[in-house]
Amino acid sequence: MLAVALVELQGPDGQVVYVNPAEVTTVREPRGLNTGHWGAAIKCLVMLADGKFITVINPCDDVRKKLER
């Protein structure tokens, strides 16, 4: 049996997003908040191995801590 430990984060509207820590390549704060590209609630971008990213309202420090567990 194979078990995957997923990390629970919150998306832009507060919805629950589950992320596989093994697929995360980069965690960073969003740039260009004043350009209107990101919503005001977005605190962190989580980049994935497949080239996609997830925007979350969790602060990046909290995301990093959850990924390290």
C-alpha positions in Angstrom: 0.0 0.0 0.0 1.2 3.5 -0.9 0.4 6.5 1.2 0.8 10.1 0.2 0.8 12.9 2.8 -1.0 15.9 1.4 -0.7 19.4 2.7 -3.9 21.4 3.2 -3.8 25.1 2.0 -6.5 27.7 1.3 -7.2 29.0 -2.2 -8.2 32.6 -3.1 -11.8 32.1 -2.1 -10.9 30.1 1.0 -11.5 26.8 -0.7 -9.4 23.9 0.5 -6.5 22.9 -1.8 -4.5 19.7 -1.1 -0.9 19.7 -2.4 1.6 16.8 -2.6 4.8 18.2 -1.1 6.9 16.1 -3.4 5.5 18.0 -6.4 6.3 21.5 -5.0 9.4 23.1 -6.6 9.2 26.7 -5.4 7.3 28.8 -2.8 7.4 32.5 -3.2 5.5 35.7 -2.5 3.6 37.1 -5.5 5.1 40.0 -7.4 3.2 42.7 -9.1 0.3 43.0 -6.6 -0.3 46.6 -7.7 -0.8 45.5 -11.4 -4.1 43.7 -10.7 -2.7 40.4 -11.9 -3.1 38.7 -8.5 -6.1 39.1 -6.2 -5.6 41.2 -3.0 -6.0 38.1 -0.8 -3.1 36.1 -2.5 -0.2 35.8 -0.1 1.8 33.0 -1.7 2.5 31.2 -5.1 3.2 27.5 -4.9 5.0 26.3 -8.1 4.6 22.6 -9.1 6.8 20.2 -10.9 4.4 20.1 -13.9 4.9 23.9 -14.5 1.6 24.9 -13.0 1.2 27.0 -9.9 -1.4 27.4 -7.2 -2.2 30.8 -5.6 -3.1 30.6 -1.9 -4.1 33.0 0.9 -1.7 31.3 3.4 1.5 33.3 4.1 4.6 31.7 2.4 6.2 31.1 5.8 3.2 29.0 6.9 3.3 27.1 3.6 7.0 26.3 4.0 6.4 25.0 7.5 3.6 22.8 6.4 5.7 21.4 3.5 8.6 20.5 5.9 6.5 18.3 8.1 
